[in-house]
Amino acid sequence: MSLILKLKTRVSLFLGILALSLELTPSGVFPPASYFSTLPLSIYNGITNQARHCASTQRRLSTVMEPVVAHPSAVAKDLENQAHSDVKLFNRWSYDDVQIADISVEDYITATAAKHATYMPHTAGRYQAKRFRKAQCPIVERLVNSMMMHGRNNGKKLMAVRIVKHAMEIIHLLTDQNPIQIIVDAVINSGPREDATRIGSAGVVRRQAVDISPLRRVNQAIYLLTTGARESAFRNIKSIAECLADELINAAKGSSNSYAIKKKD
């Protein structure tokens, strides 16, 4: 009989806790003692006091704490920014602190975390399928693609990626700055602002000075930077990565030692 009484007591205690967990007493009114006929009075009083305490605490919290609902677009934007901030070029160089000083070419240099942050400058995108789509290509990848010029280098993109990676390591050692920022500054400084075009037909032809569009400025800058590095590395004991690093550093400083700075005018 004592075993059956203990079992009934435990079942009644379980029912009391279940009633409390299912919020059967939101107003603080606990079921009468007859509901727990086999419970001792001390246990019943303890459960009742605990239920009233939980109900009063719940009422206070419901009046103090109001639900905060975040806008879906804000949540999506925060998640996107957080995802971009975690992406680093070669898993080392961050895009977060990259600044584009020239607003005229800001839309054509994709080097910020909010746009096209990639781990590797090898996205395999079809940037030539449509006009102006190459402006969406990451600027470091465009530099890599330009390193593949001349027939013997065509298609060797992994080799070009390795060259640019070594050049960025050298840039960091020499300048102690983010190499992505150095590349962006070099492209901005190396882009020509003015050019001459041919006006007229047949035998009478004259040259007219014209302004250059922002996209062509970026294109010309990348071409001049890689051409200067390639020519300086030809028949030279210095490697192509060292020559590219020197070219980018000099162009970022605006030094006349840079091939691109001399050729843009």
Backbone as CSV, one residue per row, in Angstrom:
resi,resn,N_x,N_y,N_z,CA_x,CA_y,CA_z,C_x,C_y,C_z
1,MET,0.832,-1.208,0.000,0.000,0.000,0.000,0.858,1.245,0.000
2,SER,1.951,1.201,0.710,2.819,2.378,0.739,3.385,2.670,-0.641
3,LEU,3.685,1.615,-1.428,4.223,1.811,-2.777,3.191,2.462,-3.683
4,ILE,1.930,2.016,-3.566,0.860,2.613,-4.378,0.648,4.069,-3.994
5,LEU,0.729,4.375,-2.695,0.561,5.758,-2.243,1.681,6.647,-2.781
6,LYS,2.916,6.126,-2.763,4.027,6.912,-3.309,3.842,7.160,-4.804
7,LEU,3.356,6.132,-5.517,3.146,6.278,-6.957,2.081,7.322,-7.244
8,LYS,0.964,7.288,-6.462,-0.086,8.288,-6.641,0.440,9.690,-6.339
9,THR,1.280,9.793,-5.315,1.845,11.100,-4.966,2.695,11.650,-6.102
10,ARG,3.524,10.794,-6.688,4.378,11.251,-7.791,3.554,11.629,-9.018
11,VAL,2.482,10.853,-9.299,1.609,11.183,-10.433,0.926,12.517,-10.201
12,SER,0.442,12.749,-8.989,-0.210,14.023,-8.686,0.770,15.182,-8.799
13,LEU,2.001,14.967,-8.323,3.023,16.017,-8.440,3.345,16.305,-9.902
14,PHE,3.412,15.242,-10.715,3.675,15.426,-12.147,2.542,16.199,-12.814
15,LEU,1.289,15.883,-12.455,0.154,16.604,-13.029,0.182,18.075,-12.634
16,GLY,0.605,18.350,-11.405,0.692,19.741,-10.984,1.739,20.512,-11.764
17,ILE,2.901,19.887,-11.934,3.959,20.558,-12.716,3.527,20.718,-14.170
18,LEU,2.825,19.709,-14.723,2.341,19.798,-16.100,1.331,20.917,-16.255
19,ALA,0.443,21.053,-15.281,-0.524,22.143,-15.332,0.171,23.490,-15.284
20,LEU,1.241,23.568,-14.496,1.998,24.819,-14.408,2.707,25.119,-15.716
21,SER,3.309,24.082,-16.359,4.050,24.302,-17.598,3.134,24.637,-18.755
22,LEU,1.906,24.109,-18.754,0.952,24.401,-19.820,0.192,25.688,-19.581
23,GLU,0.597,26.439,-18.564,0.006,27.735,-18.252,-1.494,27.608,-18.034
24,LEU,-1.876,26.588,-17.236,-3.290,26.440,-16.909,-3.731,27.443,-15.866
25,THR,-2.780,28.200,-15.300,-3.117,29.169,-14.260,-2.572,30.535,-14.635
26,PRO,-2.962,31.128,-15.773,-2.411,32.432,-16.158,-2.838,33.550,-15.238
27,SER,-3.951,33.385,-14.565,-4.413,34.452,-13.680,-3.921,34.279,-12.254
28,GLY,-3.138,33.261,-12.013,-2.619,33.048,-10.662,-3.530,32.213,-9.789
29,VAL,-4.686,31.708,-10.313,-5.623,30.893,-9.538,-5.285,29.439,-9.778
30,PHE,-4.810,28.774,-8.770,-4.393,27.382,-8.903,-5.593,26.470,-8.655
31,PRO,-5.639,25.243,-9.240,-6.751,24.316,-8.974,-6.893,24.020,-7.486
32,PRO,-8.100,23.654,-7.054,-8.324,23.410,-5.613,-7.551,22.196,-5.131
33,ALA,-7.531,22.047,-3.813,-6.770,20.954,-3.200,-7.328,19.593,-3.588
34,SER,-8.641,19.519,-3.930,-9.222,18.234,-4.319,-8.617,17.699,-5.611
35,TYR,-8.016,18.619,-6.426,-7.366,18.201,-7.665,-6.143,17.352,-7.362
36,PHE,-5.500,17.633,-6.204,-4.335,16.873,-5.764,-4.691,16.167,-4.451
37,SER,-5.613,15.213,-4.537,-6.155,14.608,-3.313,-5.116,13.816,-2.542
38,THR,-4.136,13.286,-3.246,-3.148,12.444,-2.571,-1.910,13.205,-2.146
39,LEU,-1.850,14.512,-2.414,-0.672,15.300,-2.065,-0.756,15.786,-0.629
40,PRO,0.335,15.782,0.076,0.343,16.431,1.403,0.084,17.930,1.265
41,LEU,-0.427,18.526,2.314,-0.795,19.936,2.268,0.424,20.831,2.051
42,SER,1.573,20.468,2.600,2.771,21.302,2.450,3.235,21.349,0.992
43,ILE,3.179,20.181,0.308,3.586,20.157,-1.109,2.607,20.958,-1.955
44,TYR,1.282,20.822,-1.638,0.278,21.572,-2.390,0.480,23.074,-2.221
45,ASN,0.768,23.524,-0.999,0.999,24.952,-0.769,2.249,25.435,-1.510
46,GLY,3.294,24.604,-1.548,4.509,25.000,-2.257,4.278,25.169,-3.746
47,ILE,3.539,24.218,-4.340,3.240,24.318,-5.777,2.363,25.526,-6.061
48,THR,1.393,25.791,-5.171,0.500,26.939,-5.364,1.273,28.252,-5.322
49,ASN,2.136,28.398,-4.339,2.933,29.631,-4.241,3.845,29.806,-5.457
50,GLN,4.445,28.713,-5.917,5.320,28.796,-7.086,4.527,29.193,-8.332
51,ALA,3.316,28.677,-8.478,2.486,29.014,-9.635,2.102,30.486,-9.618
52,ARG,1.705,31.002,-8.420,1.350,32.416,-8.324,2.558,33.302,-8.632
53,HIS,3.740,32.890,-8.154,4.949,33.676,-8.410,5.262,33.719,-9.908
54,CYS,5.146,32.580,-10.585,5.416,32.544,-12.027,4.406,33.379,-12.801
55,ALA,3.137,33.314,-12.390,2.117,34.082,-13.093,2.343,35.580,-12.938
56,SER,2.688,36.025,-11.722,2.932,37.457,-11.508,4.173,37.918,-12.269
57,THR,5.204,37.075,-12.294,6.417,37.427,-13.051,6.116,37.544,-14.535
58,GLN,5.289,36.638,-15.048,4.932,36.679,-16.460,4.153,37.943,-16.791
59,ARG,3.245,38.350,-15.893,2.474,39.572,-16.138,3.378,40.791,-16.140
60,ARG,4.354,40.847,-15.216,5.269,41.997,-15.179,6.132,42.054,-16.444
61,LEU,6.624,40.900,-16.876,7.458,40.880,-18.082,6.660,41.261,-19.317
62,SER,5.393,40.839,-19.376,4.581,41.163,-20.552,4.293,42.649,-20.641
63,THR,4.253,43.349,-19.497,4.013,44.793,-19.522,5.283,45.586,-19.782
64,VAL,6.446,45.037,-19.371,7.707,45.764,-19.539,8.326,45.500,-20.900
65,MET,8.373,44.231,-21.281,9.053,43.850,-22.522,8.059,43.823,-23.666
66,GLU,8.322,44.624,-24.682,7.508,44.639,-25.883,8.269,43.916,-26.987
67,PRO,7.585,43.162,-27.811,8.289,42.444,-28.888,8.877,43.420,-29.902
68,VAL,10.143,43.211,-30.246,10.838,44.039,-31.227,10.906,43.262,-32.528
69,VAL,10.251,43.773,-33.543,10.211,43.111,-34.845,11.106,43.879,-35.802
70,ALA,12.157,43.245,-36.280,13.081,43.877,-37.220,12.511,43.794,-38.629
71,HIS,12.795,44.838,-39.419,12.329,44.854,-40.798,13.082,43.792,-41.595
72,PRO,12.373,43.035,-42.440,13.064,41.967,-43.188,14.221,42.470,-44.039
73,SER,14.048,43.646,-44.665,15.126,44.163,-45.510,16.356,44.521,-44.683
74,ALA,16.136,45.063,-43.465,17.274,45.400,-42.605,18.015,44.146,-42.162
75,VAL,17.249,43.099,-41.843,17.894,41.841,-41.446,18.697,41.266,-42.599
76,ALA,18.111,41.293,-43.800,18.825,40.754,-44.964,20.083,41.555,-45.258
77,LYS,19.998,42.882,-45.085,21.174,43.719,-45.341,22.277,43.441,-44.328
78,ASP,21.892,43.278,-43.052,22.901,42.971,-42.030,23.574,41.631,-42.296
79,LEU,22.768,40.641,-42.692,23.351,39.334,-42.992,24.277,39.403,-44.189
80,GLU,23.892,40.201,-45.196,24.739,40.332,-46.386,26.054,41.010,-46.042
81,ASN,25.987,42.095,-45.257,27.219,42.791,-44.878,28.117,41.895,-44.025
82,GLN,27.498,41.123,-43.123,28.291,40.227,-42.288,28.962,39.149,-43.129
83,ALA,28.231,38.642,-44.135,28.817,37.616,-44.997,29.968,38.175,-45.810
84,HIS,29.788,39.431,-46.310,30.851,40.033,-47.104,32.065,40.344,-46.249
85,SER,31.840,40.780,-45.010,32.976,41.149,-44.176,33.846,39.944,-43.842
86,ASP,33.271,38.735,-43.908,34.043,37.536,-43.613,34.880,37.079,-44.796
87,VAL,34.585,37.581,-45.997,35.300,37.157,-47.200,36.573,37.982,-47.350
88,LYS,37.689,37.289,-47.518,38.976,37.953,-47.703,39.660,37.382,-48.936
89,LEU,40.309,38.243,-49.682,41.031,37.810,-50.871,42.207,36.927,-50.466
90,PHE,42.283,35.758,-51.076,43.288,34.746,-50.719,43.213,34.399,-49.229
91,ASN,42.030,34.627,-48.656,41.787,34.361,-47.224,42.723,35.175,-46.331
92,ARG,43.168,36.330,-46.828,44.097,37.149,-46.055,43.788,38.632,-46.138
93,TRP,43.492,39.151,-47.324,43.352,40.598,-47.503,41.880,40.978,-47.445
94,SER,41.542,41.879,-46.546,40.151,42.271,-46.314,39.719,43.346,-47.302
95,TYR,38.429,43.300,-47.647,37.841,44.308,-48.527,37.215,45.463,-47.742
96,ASP,37.110,45.324,-46.425,36.326,46.276,-45.638,36.920,47.676,-45.634
97,ASP,38.239,47.792,-45.540,38.867,49.100,-45.394,39.339,49.691,-46.715
98,VAL,38.879,49.156,-47.843,39.293,49.666,-49.158,38.476,50.911,-49.487
99,GLN,39.160,51.983,-49.838,38.518,53.252,-50.175,38.835,53.616,-51.624
100,ILE,37.817,54.096,-52.346,37.993,54.551,-53.725,37.902,56.069,-53.705
101,ALA,39.046,56.727,-53.885,39.120,58.178,-53.707,38.465,58.936,-54.852
102,ASP,38.498,58.409,-56.056,37.979,59.106,-57.238,36.542,58.654,-57.484
103,ILE,35.583,59.573,-57.310,34.176,59.189,-57.461,33.808,58.952,-58.920
104,SER,34.615,59.453,-59.860,34.278,59.280,-61.275,34.426,57.824,-61.721
105,VAL,35.323,57.082,-61.094,35.521,55.678,-61.476,35.036,54.724,-60.389
106,GLU,34.303,55.252,-59.426,33.869,54.424,-58.294,32.958,53.289,-58.744
107,ASP,32.125,53.544,-59.759,31.191,52.523,-60.228,31.859,51.469,-61.098
108,TYR,33.100,51.688,-61.481,33.776,50.771,-62.402,34.954,50.054,-61.750
109,ILE,35.187,50.292,-60.469,36.220,49.570,-59.721,35.517,48.788,-58.623
110,THR,35.342,47.510,-58.814,34.632,46.670,-57.844,35.651,46.063,-56.888
111,ALA,35.890,46.776,-55.806,36.873,46.311,-54.816,36.376,46.501,-53.401
112,THR,35.081,46.706,-53.223,34.537,46.924,-51.888,33.748,45.702,-51.445
113,ALA,33.582,45.568,-50.143,32.913,44.394,-49.588,31.441,44.327,-49.971
114,ALA,30.819,45.478,-50.220,29.389,45.491,-50.514,29.087,44.985,-51.916
115,LYS,30.104,44.850,-52.755,29.844,44.452,-54.140,30.314,43.029,-54.416
116,HIS,31.536,42.885,-54.855,31.998,41.576,-55.311,33.238,41.158,-54.532
117,ALA,33.050,40.761,-53.297,34.160,40.235,-52.501,34.309,38.747,-52.796
118,THR,35.510,38.324,-53.150,35.761,36.935,-53.507,37.018,36.440,-52.796
119,TYR,37.065,35.143,-52.601,38.260,34.538,-52.016,39.389,34.452,-53.039
120,MET,39.027,34.167,-54.294,40.019,34.007,-55.355,39.647,34.904,-56.527
121,PRO,40.629,35.493,-57.205,40.314,36.301,-58.397,40.100,35.409,-59.612
122,HIS,39.204,34.452,-59.470,38.935,33.502,-60.548,37.464,33.108,-60.458
123,THR,36.563,33.996,-60.882,35.126,33.767,-60.747,34.530,33.051,-61.944
124,ALA,35.273,32.960,-63.059,34.788,32.298,-64.278,33.484,32.918,-64.755
125,GLY,33.365,34.238,-64.635,32.162,34.923,-65.082,32.214,35.252,-66.566
126,ARG,31.043,35.392,-67.163,30.947,35.726,-68.593,30.802,37.242,-68.721
127,TYR,31.887,37.932,-68.454,31.836,39.391,-68.398,31.887,40.035,-69.778
128,GLN,32.171,39.271,-70.832,32.204,39.819,-72.180,30.921,39.542,-72.951
129,ALA,29.948,38.896,-72.305,28.721,38.529,-73.003,27.867,39.746,-73.331
130,LYS,28.016,40.804,-72.559,27.185,41.984,-72.768,28.013,43.236,-72.521
131,ARG,27.644,44.296,-73.178,28.390,45.540,-73.061,28.351,46.068,-71.628
132,PHE,29.494,46.556,-71.162,29.671,47.147,-69.834,29.581,46.127,-68.699
133,ARG,29.370,44.867,-69.002,29.286,43.888,-67.919,30.645,43.668,-67.261
134,LYS,31.727,43.912,-67.990,33.049,43.701,-67.404,33.331,44.690,-66.277
135,ALA,32.515,45.746,-66.156,32.674,46.665,-65.031,32.313,45.993,-63.709
136,GLN,31.542,44.891,-63.765,31.172,44.171,-62.550,32.237,43.166,-62.124
137,CYS,33.236,42.954,-62.948,34.299,42.002,-62.619,35.190,42.596,-61.529
138,PRO,35.561,41.831,-60.513,36.462,42.356,-59.471,37.745,42.893,-60.072
139,ILE,38.228,44.013,-59.526,39.370,44.706,-60.116,40.624,43.839,-60.064
140,VAL,40.774,43.031,-59.034,41.952,42.159,-58.948,41.886,41.081,-60.023
141,GLU,40.696,40.591,-60.317,40.573,39.591,-61.378,40.845,40.207,-62.746
142,ARG,40.467,41.444,-62.945,40.782,42.109,-64.208,42.292,42.269,-64.363
143,LEU,42.980,42.544,-63.262,44.440,42.614,-63.308,45.033,41.248,-63.660
144,VAL,44.465,40.193,-63.091,44.929,38.835,-63.404,44.709,38.523,-64.877
145,ASN,43.544,38.868,-65.406,43.250,38.596,-66.813,44.197,39.352,-67.734
146,SER,44.547,40.560,-67.360,45.447,41.356,-68.195,46.869,40.809,-68.172
147,MET,47.206,40.049,-67.146,48.532,39.433,-67.095,48.664,38.282,-68.095
148,MET,47.566,37.838,-68.670,47.606,36.720,-69.619,47.797,37.176,-71.060
149,MET,48.184,38.419,-71.269,48.374,38.913,-72.635,49.614,38.294,-73.276
150,HIS,49.652,38.345,-74.599,50.647,37.718,-75.480,50.340,36.228,-75.601
151,GLY,50.527,35.740,-76.788,50.068,34.394,-77.136,50.569,33.293,-76.238
152,ARG,51.807,33.352,-75.812,52.341,32.258,-75.005,51.759,32.226,-73.598
153,ASN,51.075,33.295,-73.186,50.479,33.363,-71.848,48.966,33.169,-71.857
154,ASN,48.364,33.031,-73.029,46.905,32.922,-73.106,46.405,31.666,-72.402
155,GLY,45.373,31.852,-71.561,44.741,30.715,-70.908,45.404,30.256,-69.630
156,LYS,46.562,30.797,-69.306,47.276,30.349,-68.104,46.855,31.211,-66.910
157,LYS,45.591,31.068,-66.534,45.061,31.948,-65.493,45.585,31.571,-64.114
158,LEU,45.782,30.304,-63.853,46.318,29.913,-62.550,47.723,30.472,-62.354
159,MET,48.496,30.517,-63.436,49.822,31.118,-63.344,49.710,32.616,-63.063
160,ALA,48.740,33.278,-63.733,48.540,34.708,-63.510,48.066,34.982,-62.084
161,VAL,47.200,34.117,-61.556,46.741,34.270,-60.165,47.916,34.139,-59.202
162,ARG,48.791,33.192,-59.462,49.958,33.002,-58.592,50.876,34.221,-58.644
163,ILE,51.058,34.805,-59.836,51.913,35.992,-59.969,51.342,37.153,-59.166
164,VAL,50.027,37.386,-59.299,49.392,38.497,-58.585,49.435,38.253,-57.076
165,LYS,49.247,37.012,-56.647,49.314,36.707,-55.216,50.702,37.003,-54.659
166,HIS,51.752,36.603,-55.372,53.114,36.889,-54.912,53.385,38.389,-54.911
167,ALA,52.867,39.082,-55.930,53.052,40.535,-55.982,52.380,41.222,-54.793
168,MET,51.205,40.742,-54.402,50.513,41.334,-53.256,51.271,41.071,-51.958
169,GLU,51.881,39.911,-51.840,52.708,39.639,-50.654,53.890,40.605,-50.592
170,ILE,54.523,40.852,-51.742,55.660,41.779,-51.781,55.206,43.196,-51.448
171,ILE,54.047,43.597,-51.973,53.520,44.939,-51.694,53.295,45.123,-50.198
172,HIS,52.735,44.101,-49.555,52.484,44.204,-48.113,53.791,44.304,-47.326
173,LEU,54.810,43.585,-47.763,56.096,43.643,-47.066,56.765,45.009,-47.230
174,LEU,56.629,45.611,-48.406,57.313,46.880,-48.671,56.558,48.086,-48.120
175,THR,55.235,48.035,-48.131,54.442,49.211,-47.754,53.697,49.040,-46.436
176,ASP,53.515,47.800,-45.986,52.746,47.514,-44.772,51.313,48.034,-44.892
177,GLN,50.759,47.968,-46.097,49.381,48.384,-46.345,48.617,47.236,-46.992
178,ASN,47.307,47.442,-47.099,46.467,46.454,-47.770,46.766,46.474,-49.268
179,PRO,47.217,45.366,-49.861,47.547,45.379,-51.295,46.369,45.727,-52.193
180,ILE,45.146,45.411,-51.760,43.981,45.764,-52.574,43.863,47.276,-52.691
181,GLN,44.141,47.990,-51.596,44.112,49.451,-51.628,45.196,49.990,-52.554
182,ILE,46.372,49.380,-52.570,47.451,49.816,-53.456,47.047,49.628,-54.916
183,ILE,46.409,48.508,-55.225,45.963,48.259,-56.599,44.918,49.280,-57.021
184,VAL,43.972,49.581,-56.135,42.932,50.567,-56.457,43.551,51.941,-56.699
185,ASP,44.470,52.365,-55.834,45.123,53.665,-56.014,45.943,53.693,-57.300
186,ALA,46.602,52.590,-57.634,47.392,52.536,-58.864,46.502,52.662,-60.094
187,VAL,45.353,52.022,-60.081,44.427,52.119,-61.216,43.888,53.538,-61.351
188,ILE,43.573,54.174,-60.226,43.051,55.547,-60.274,44.098,56.509,-60.819
189,ASN,45.343,56.373,-60.380,46.395,57.301,-60.812,46.874,57.036,-62.229
190,SER,46.721,55.817,-62.724,47.269,55.461,-64.035,46.292,55.693,-65.175
191,GLY,45.048,55.965,-64.871,44.065,56.151,-65.935,44.180,57.523,-66.578
192,PRO,44.376,57.598,-67.891,44.450,58.907,-68.567,43.091,59.608,-68.558
193,ARG,43.126,60.916,-68.491,41.892,61.705,-68.460,41.553,62.315,-69.814
194,GLU,42.534,62.377,-70.714,42.322,63.043,-71.998,43.026,62.253,-73.088
195,ASP,42.446,62.293,-74.281,43.030,61.599,-75.424,42.724,62.404,-76.680
196,ALA,43.277,61.976,-77.803,43.070,62.666,-79.081,42.433,61.699,-80.059
197,THR,41.472,62.189,-80.813,40.801,61.378,-81.821,40.943,62.038,-83.184
198,ARG,40.744,61.263,-84.237,40.884,61.762,-85.606,39.553,62.324,-86.074
199,ILE,39.585,63.546,-86.542,38.403,64.233,-87.050,38.616,64.507,-88.540
200,GLY,37.631,64.186,-89.346,37.731,64.438,-90.786,37.744,63.139,-91.561
201,SER,37.762,63.264,-92.881,37.752,62.109,-93.762,38.624,62.399,-94.976
202,ALA,38.846,61.386,-95.754,39.656,61.484,-96.972,41.054,61.969,-96.631
203,GLY,41.512,63.026,-97.284,42.892,63.456,-97.091,43.069,64.433,-95.956
204,VAL,42.012,65.168,-95.614,42.122,66.192,-94.577,41.726,65.575,-93.234
205,VAL,42.706,65.354,-92.387,42.462,64.746,-91.074,43.158,65.580,-90.015
206,ARG,42.436,65.898,-88.967,43.030,66.619,-87.842,42.694,65.875,-86.552
207,ARG,43.489,66.104,-85.543,43.307,65.429,-84.260,42.647,66.383,-83.271
208,GLN,41.639,65.869,-82.595,40.860,66.673,-81.661,40.977,66.071,-80.258
209,ALA,41.240,66.906,-79.254,41.329,66.447,-77.869,39.932,66.131,-77.333
210,VAL,39.810,64.991,-76.681,38.520,64.556,-76.136,38.733,64.013,-74.722
211,ASP,37.666,64.039,-73.940,37.697,63.423,-72.613,37.511,61.908,-72.739
212,ILE,37.985,61.193,-71.740,37.908,59.729,-71.744,36.851,59.287,-70.735
213,SER,36.066,58.320,-71.121,35.024,57.810,-70.234,35.645,57.073,-69.047
214,PRO,34.922,56.981,-67.941,35.480,56.310,-66.747,35.866,54.852,-66.993
215,LEU,35.044,54.121,-67.760,35.366,52.717,-67.996,36.640,52.573,-68.813
216,ARG,36.821,53.425,-69.821,38.053,53.341,-70.611,39.258,53.758,-69.774
217,ARG,39.084,54.679,-68.841,40.189,55.041,-67.947,40.662,53.821,-67.158
218,VAL,39.720,53.062,-66.636,40.082,51.858,-65.883,40.733,50.829,-66.799
219,ASN,40.169,50.657,-68.005,40.742,49.694,-68.947,42.174,50.065,-69.312
220,GLN,42.404,51.325,-69.632,43.735,51.777,-70.015,44.714,51.648,-68.851
221,ALA,44.258,51.951,-67.650,45.138,51.866,-66.481,45.607,50.431,-66.256
222,ILE,44.680,49.481,-66.330,45.058,48.074,-66.131,46.022,47.623,-67.224
223,TYR,45.764,48.033,-68.465,46.644,47.652,-69.574,48.045,48.225,-69.384
224,LEU,48.139,49.489,-69.007,49.450,50.117,-68.845,50.223,49.511,-67.673
225,LEU,49.533,49.204,-66.585,50.210,48.621,-65.422,50.814,47.257,-65.756
226,THR,50.038,46.407,-66.390,50.545,45.068,-66.711,51.592,45.115,-67.818
227,THR,51.436,46.028,-68.773,52.444,46.155,-69.829,53.777,46.613,-69.255
228,GLY,53.737,47.579,-68.340,54.970,48.043,-67.712,55.666,46.949,-66.926
229,ALA,54.879,46.142,-66.191,55.480,45.042,-65.428,56.073,43.999,-66.360
230,ARG,55.387,43.703,-67.462,55.872,42.687,-68.395,57.158,43.127,-69.087
231,GLU,57.221,44.375,-69.497,58.416,44.863,-70.187,59.609,44.974,-69.244
232,SER,59.361,45.375,-67.993,60.480,45.493,-67.058,61.014,44.128,-66.634
233,ALA,60.172,43.095,-66.700,60.618,41.755,-66.317,61.315,41.029,-67.458
234,PHE,61.217,41.549,-68.687,61.820,40.876,-69.843,63.340,41.030,-69.802
235,ARG,64.042,39.891,-69.875,65.502,39.856,-69.812,66.016,40.576,-68.557
236,ASN,65.391,40.271,-67.449,65.766,40.883,-66.178,65.854,39.774,-65.135
237,ILE,66.763,39.949,-64.198,66.914,38.947,-63.145,65.733,38.973,-62.176
238,LYS,65.002,40.090,-62.125,63.840,40.195,-61.244,62.675,39.405,-61.827
239,SER,61.893,38.812,-60.954,60.738,38.031,-61.399,59.604,38.962,-61.811
240,ILE,58.621,38.384,-62.511,57.472,39.175,-62.955,56.660,39.660,-61.754
241,ALA,56.606,38.881,-60.672,55.865,39.303,-59.476,56.524,40.516,-58.829
242,GLU,57.855,40.533,-58.775,58.571,41.680,-58.204,58.376,42.924,-59.062
243,CYS,58.436,42.749,-60.390,58.239,43.895,-61.282,56.811,44.434,-61.191
244,LEU,55.836,43.541,-61.078,54.449,43.986,-60.935,54.251,44.717,-59.617
245,ALA,54.857,44.228,-58.547,54.747,44.904,-57.251,55.363,46.297,-57.312
246,ASP,56.545,46.427,-57.935,57.182,47.746,-58.058,56.327,48.690,-58.887
247,GLU,55.748,48.178,-59.968,54.915,49.011,-60.837,53.681,49.510,-60.089
248,LEU,53.039,48.644,-59.341,51.831,49.039,-58.608,52.158,50.036,-57.499
249,ILE,53.258,49.823,-56.796,53.633,50.741,-55.710,53.961,52.123,-56.266
250,ASN,54.753,52.178,-57.346,55.112,53.472,-57.939,53.891,54.184,-58.510
251,ALA,52.988,53.425,-59.131,51.783,54.043,-59.686,50.866,54.546,-58.580
252,ALA,50.773,53.808,-57.479,49.927,54.252,-56.369,50.456,55.538,-55.748
253,LYS,51.776,55.713,-55.738,52.377,56.945,-55.212,52.380,58.066,-56.243
254,GLY,52.106,57.756,-57.509,52.178,58.767,-58.563,53.600,59.066,-58.991
255,SER,54.513,58.137,-58.762,55.922,58.348,-59.088,56.153,58.242,-60.591
256,SER,57.106,59.023,-61.090,57.446,58.984,-62.515,58.239,57.734,-62.872
257,ASN,58.650,56.953,-61.889,59.322,55.687,-62.168,58.354,54.634,-62.693
258,SER,57.069,54.905,-62.598,56.063,53.964,-63.077,55.887,54.104,-64.588
259,TYR,55.843,52.982,-65.272,55.617,52.973,-66.722,54.243,53.547,-67.045
260,ALA,53.226,53.182,-66.258,51.866,53.641,-66.531,51.731,55.145,-66.337
261,ILE,52.398,55.701,-65.325,52.317,57.146,-65.077,52.966,57.913,-66.225
262,LYS,54.078,57.398,-66.760,54.759,58.082,-67.867,53.963,57.972,-69.160
263,LYS,53.302,56.840,-69.395,52.632,56.608,-70.668,51.223,57.186,-70.730
264,LYS,50.628,57.499,-69.600,49.229,57.944,-69.644,49.091,59.338,-70.233
265,ASP,50.161,60.158,-70.208,50.092,61.524,-70.726,50.606,61.584,-72.163
